[in-house]
Amino acid sequence: MRNINEHTITEAVLRGMAGCESERLKEVMSALVRHLHDFAREVKLSEAEWEAGIRFLTATGQKCDDKRQEFILLSDTLGLSTLVVAQNHPVSTQATEATVFGPFYVEGAPQLPQGADISGGAAGEPLFVRATVHGPKGEAVADATVNVWQADSEGLYDVQRSALESAQGRALFRTDAQGRLDFRSKLPVPYPIPTDGPVGGMLKALERHPWRPAHVHFMIEAPDYQTLITHVFRDGDTYLDSDAVYGVRSSLVGDFRAHPAGSQAPDGSTAAQAFYTLDFDFVLERASG
């Protein structure tokens, strides 16, 4: 492989993968090399630009820790996350649509009983959520694991607040025998994705806004069903049609209904202040095979 030049380098690298025993790995890496090389040729990538790209990716990795995933944020803002989700979860006439995972899910959320308040003392307007989880034929999915997480009234997730010692806006539930779930929280608000890292710098350079419409995250898992990772967005939000991570689906826009103070809340109490309710039905796809 002597005297490699810009015209022969791609085939030389591909020949170097010929002995790979994993056909899928070879397929993926071969396509990656071809597209990367074609990209460099198309834009006539300079050495300075290549070095800047390396610095950007290095900084992206350095920004990642157990509470923040800057690479997921990068994937989200480039639309790659939505593309991968859409390819692997085609739109179904029955099942709830999936959307992006986001960078702020963490394992180990506290498991709470039905009706619990997940806000952990966060400020904001009260929200009562009532949901059901069904299969494609309308069957209740009992004992499904439901992870819920959301930002607070200032648009921050608990993992973005270093002073917090316990979870806020994050919990794990189990559906009851009828597939029902209910909990209390605070009304979600639109918020900007983190802009203090390299992804924020990229958005600024591209003159793109960083805002996401208000939403609550759900991850629902149950035996014999496909795992559903999705959001429920707040109807009427300013950013529904310009989500910075391209995650909005019309079917995922929920009716966060306002109720005045003095109304009867879903838990049977008379509310001392105005509150909101959200009712939503999640439908899971059956696992293949």
FILUM-696355 format. One record per atom (N, C-alpha, C): residue in one letter; x, z, y. Coordinates in steps of 0.05 Angstrom, whole numbers, plus 5000, padded with zeros to 4 digits. Atoms other than C-alpha are relative to their C-alpha. Example, Ala and Ser with C-alpha at 12.3 -4.5 7.8 and 13.67 -1.06 7.14 Angstrom:
# residues 2
A501850004976 A524651564910 A501850005024 S498449994976 S527351434979 S498550145022 
//
This chain:
# residues 289
M501750004976 M500050005000 M501750005025 R498350034977 R505449795049 R498749815020 N500750194979 N504449445115 N497049995005 I502849994995 I497249675123 I499549955030 N500650044972 N494049425188 N497050045004 E502849954993 E487349455223 E498149844984 H501850175015 H484548905180 H499950084970 T499849935028 T486749185112 T499650294993 I500149715005 I486149935121 I497450094985 T502549915013 T478849995100 T500049954970 E499950065029 E479649655033 E502150174986 A497949835012 A486050055020 A498950284995 V501249745005 V482250705029 V498050004978 L502050035020 L476550464986 L501249984972 R498650025026 R481350274930 R501150274991 G499049735007 G484250974934 G497950184988 M502249845012 M477451244913 M499149904973 A501050135024 A476650794853 A500050184976 G499949835024 G478551344804 G498250245001 C501849774998 C473351844828 C497949994978 E501849995023 E469252064768 E497150035008 S502749964990 S463152254809 S499149745014 E501050244988 E459351614823 E498650055027 R501449944975 R455151944877 R502050075022 L498049934980 L461152244913 L501549755009 K498650244992 K464651574911 K498249825017 E501950164984 E458351224938 E499950115029 V500349884974 V457651714995 V502549975017 M497550024985 M464951735015 M500849725006 S499450284994 S465750985010 S498449905023 A501750084978 A459850875056 A501050135026 L499049864976 L462551405104 L502549865011 V497650134991 V469351065107 V499449735013 R500750264989 R466350375118 R498750035028 H501449974974 H461750615174 H501850115022 L498249894980 L467051035208 L502049785010 H498150214992 H471950455208 H498649785016 D501550204985 D466549965232 D499450115028 F500549884974 F464850455288 F502449985018 A497550014984 A472050495311 A500649725009 R499550284993 R472649745310 R497949915022 E502150094982 E465949635346 E500550105029 V499649894973 V467650095405 V502849985009 K497250024994 K475049945403 K501150275008 L499349724995 L476550685399 L502950045008 S497349964991 S482550895439 S501150264987 E498849765011 E487551425416 E499150255015 A500949774984 A485451885473 A497250084992 E502849945008 E478151825453 E499950124972 W499949895027 W479851955380 W500950295001 E499049734998 E483752575400 E497850185013 A502249854988 A477852805444 A497950074979 G501949955022 G473252725384 G500950224981 I498949795017 I477853145341 I499750285013 R500349744986 R477953695394 R497150095001 F502849935000 F470353665399 F499150124973 L500849915027 L469353745324 L501450274994 T498649745004 T474654305322 T498550225015 A501549804984 A470954675378 A497350064988 T502649965012 T464354575342 T500350194976 G499549815023 G467154915279 G500750285010 Q499249744989 Q470255475320 Q497650155011 K502349864989 K463455625351 K498150114979 C501849915022 C460255745283 C500850284990 D499549745013 D459556445254 D497550074984 D502249935017 D454656835212 D497350025014 K502549994984 K449556835269 K499449745014 R500550254985 R450256135297 R501449774985 Q498950245014 Q451255445266 Q500049775019 E499850214979 E453754965319 E499949724987 F500250275013 F454354395268 F497149924995 I502850075003 I446954445252 I498849925027 L500950074973 L445654435327 L500949725007 L499050274995 L449953815333 L498449794984 S501650185016 S446253485275 S497249975011 D502850004989 D439553675306 D499949825025 T500150144974 T441253395375 T500749704997 L499450295005 L443852735346 L497849874983 G502250115016 G437452645306 G500649974971 L499350025028 L441052675240 L498450184982 S501649815016 S437353285216 S497249894995 T502650125003 T430652955229 T500049764981 L499850235018 L432952325194 L500150094971 V499649905027 V435152705132 V497450134989 V502549885008 V428753115130 V497949794994 A502150215003 A424352495139 A500549844974 Q499450155024 Q428052125083 Q499350154975 N500449845024 N427352705034 N497250124998 H502849895000 H420252915054 H498249805013 P501750204988 P416152285066 P497350125007 V502649904991 V409552385102 V498049984978 S502049985021 S404152605054 S497350035014 T502749974989 T396652555066 T499050284995 Q501049745007 Q395953245036 Q501850225010 A498249774995 A402153675047 A500750035029 T499149944973 T404454005111 T502849865004 E497450144995 E410153605143 E502250205004 A497649854996 A417153875142 A501249925027 T498450084977 T421653895203 T502650154999 V497349915001 V428554125223 V500250304995 F499549725007 F431454785199 F500750175024 G499149854977 G434754985264 G502450174993 P497549865005 P441155385273 P499850304999 F500349714997 F438256095276 F498650144977 Y501049875024 Y435656235207 Y502350184988 V498149835014 V439256825174 V498650134976 E501049875024 E438357115105 E499750305004 G500249714999 G436157825094 G498050115020 A502149904982 A430157875140 A498550224987 P501549775012 P426258525129 P497449914988 Q502550075012 Q420458455081 Q497950205011 L502049834988 L414158715115 L497349964987 P502750035012 P406958835092 P498249835017 Q502050164985 Q401058405112 Q499150165025 G501049884975 G398858535184 G502150135017 A497849874985 A405658795206 A500749855026 D499050114975 D408558675275 D502949934997 I497250095005 I414958255270 I501650015026 S498650034974 S416658295345 S502250205004 G497949804998 G420958915337 G500450115028 G499849904973 G419359145407 G500649805021 A499550214980 A420658485441 A497749985020 A502150034980 A416858365506 A498649734995 G501650255001 G411457835511 G497150054995 E502949985004 E404157695503 E499450014970 P500649965029 P401157925436 P499049744987 L500950235016 L400057395383 L499250104972 F500949945028 F396057475318 F500049744985 V499850245017 V397656965264 V498650054974 R501449995025 R393056835206 R500549734987 A499350255014 A395356315155 A499250014971 T500550025028 T393756075086 T502049804988 V498250185014 V398255735035 V498649904975 H501450135022 H395155234987 H501749794987 G498850235013 G397254714937 G498449755007 P501350264993 P395253974941 P497149974991 K502850015009 K388754094904 K498350225011 G501549794987 G386654664948 G500450274987 E499649755014 E389055204900 E501750195017 A498549804986 A391355854932 A502750044987 V497449955010 V398755974926 V500650305005 A499649714998 A399356724912 A502950074998 D497349895002 D405757124921 D502249815009 A498050174988 A409256574959 A501850165019 T498149884981 T415456794997 T499949855027 V500250134974 V414556645071 V501950145020 N498249914979 N420356725119 N499049905027 V500950074974 V418256735192 V502250085020 W498249924979 W422856725253 W499349845025 Q500650124974 Q422056575327 Q501650135022 A498749904976 A425056665396 A498150205014 D501649814985 D422657215442 D499049885026 S501250104975 S419257155510 S502049905020 E497950114984 E425956995542 E501449764987 G498950235014 G427356435493 G502550054984 L497649935015 L432656815454 L499250104972 Y500349895027 Y433056955379 Y501650264999 D498849745002 D435057645357 D503149984996 V497150035005 V441857395333 V501649925024 Q498750064975 Q443357185404 Q500350255018 R499949754984 R442757905428 R501850194985 S498149845015 S448958295407 S499350295000 A500649714999 A446058965427 A497850094980 L502149935018 L440358935377 L501150104974 E499149895026 E441159355314 E498049944978 S501950075020 S434959105278 S498749745007 A501250264997 A431058465269 A497850005021 Q502250054981 Q426558195324 Q499049724995 G501150265004 G421757625313 G500849874974 R499150115026 R423957545241 R499050194978 A500949845022 A420957775176 A499549834975 L500750135025 L419457605104 L497350124990 F502649915010 F412357645075 F499549884972 R501050115025 R408857525009 R497049945004 T502950054998 T402057175008 T498550164980 D501649845018 D396357554976 D498849824978 A501150145022 A392257334916 A498549745008 Q501450234989 Q388356844960 Q501849815016 G498150164985 G394656544990 G500050065029 R500349944971 R393356895056 R502550155011 L497949864985 L398357145107 L499150075027 D500549934972 D397357525171 D502150195011 F498149834988 F402057845219 F499749995031 R500049994971 R402958025292 R502849935011 S497550074988 S408257765339 S499649985030 K500350054971 K409257535411 K499849695004 L500450284995 L407156865440 L502749865004 P497550144996 P412856365433 P500049845026 V499750154974 V415456025496 V502149784996 P497950205002 P419555395507 P502750125008 Y497449894994 Y427055515510 Y502149784997 P497750195003 P433655145518 P501750074976 I498049955021 I438155075458 I502550105013 P497649894988 P444855425468 P501749775013 T498450214986 T448955035519 T502850115007 D497449894994 D455155485521 D502249914981 G498050105019 G458655095466 G500449705003 P499550294998 P460954385453 P497649825000 V502550165000 V453954135438 V498750005028 G501049994973 G451654375506 G501649825019 G498450184983 G457454015538 G499449714995 M500750285007 M455553375501 M497449935014 L502650064987 L448353425526 L500349965030 K499650034971 K450653525597 K501349745007 A498650254995 A455352935593 A498149764997 L501950215005 L449652505566 L497650025018 E502249964982 E444952765620 E497350044985 R502449935015 R440053025568 R499250295004 H500849724997 H435853655576 H500250144973 P499749855025 P436654205524 P497550144990 W502449845005 W429454445519 W498549934974 R501750035024 R425254565457 R497250115008 P502749894995 P417654665459 P499650264984 A500549745013 A414955345439 A499149964971 H500650045028 H414455435364 H500750264984 V499349795019 V414755915305 V500949864975 H498950115025 H419055755244 H498750124975 F500949915026 F416555805173 F501649874978 M498950115025 M420055725106 M498450134977 I501849915021 I415355775047 I501049914973 E498950055027 E417755824975 E498150114979 A501749905022 A413655884911 A500849844975 P499450145025 P414955714837 P498149764997 D501450245006 D412755014817 D499249835025 Y500650154976 Y412254784890 Y502649945015 Q497750064983 Q417154444937 Q500250205023 T499649834977 T420154904989 T499349855026 L500850114974 L417154775058 L501550145022 I498749904976 I421354855120 I498849865024 T501550134979 T417354735182 T499750185025 H500749854976 H415054965252 H497049975004 V502650044987 V408355075284 V500450015030 F499550024972 F408654845356 F497550085016 R502249914983 R404355095414 R498949765015 D501350224987 D399354585438 D500250035031 G499950014971 G400054375511 G502750055012 D497349944990 D407454525516 D501249765014 T498950214984 T411254125568 T502049824984 Y497850145014 Y416753915518 Y499249894973 L500850115026 L412553675459 L500949714996 D499250285002 D414352955475 D502949955008 S497250044993 S421653075493 S501750224987 D498549795014 D424153595443 D502949924997 A497150065000 A431753635447 A501049944972 V499050045027 V432253625371 V498149824984 Y501750205012 Y426653115356 Y498350114977 G501349885023 G422853595311 G496950015001 V502949984997 V415553535336 V498649804982 R501950175015 R410153265289 R497250075010 S502649944990 S403053195314 S498550194982 S501449835020 S400553525250 S500950295001 L498949734999 L404754145266 L499450145027 V500849884974 V401754275335 V497650174995 G502149815005 G397554895330 G498550095025 D501749904978 D391955185373 D500550295003 F499549724992 F394755825403 F497850085020 R502449964984 R388056065429 R500250265015 A499949774982 A387756545488 A497450164999 H502349825000 H383157155488 H500450205022 P499749814977 P381757605548 P500150294990 A500049725006 A382958345549 A497150104996 G502649905007 G377158735520 G498849864976 S501150145023 S376058225464 S500850154974 Q499349885026 Q376058445391 Q502349844988 A497750135012 A382858295361 A499549964970 P500450045029 P383558035289 P500350244983 D499749765016 D385558725265 D497650195004 G502449844996 G378758995289 G500150185024 S499849834976 S381359355350 S499049865025 T500650124974 T379159245421 T502549985016 A497450044988 A385058935457 A500050105029 A499749904973 A387359285519 A501249795019 Q498950214983 Q390858655544 Q499349734987 A500550275010 A389957905536 A501849954976 F498450065024 F392457625470 F499449724991 Y500450265011 Y393056985430 Y499750024970 T500250025029 T391156785360 T500949724991 L499350255013 L393856235314 L499050014972 D500950045027 D390356005251 D501249744990 F498750245010 F394155515207 F500050004970 D500150035029 D393555245137 D502549844991 F497650145011 F400055055100 F499349894972 V500550135026 V399554575041 V502749924988 L497450065014 L405454534992 L499749774981 E499850215021 E407453944950 E500850134974 R499149915027 R408154054875 R502949904996 A497350075007 A415354054851 A500049764980 S499850225018 S417253404817 S501350084974 G498849955026 G418953404743 G498950254987 
//
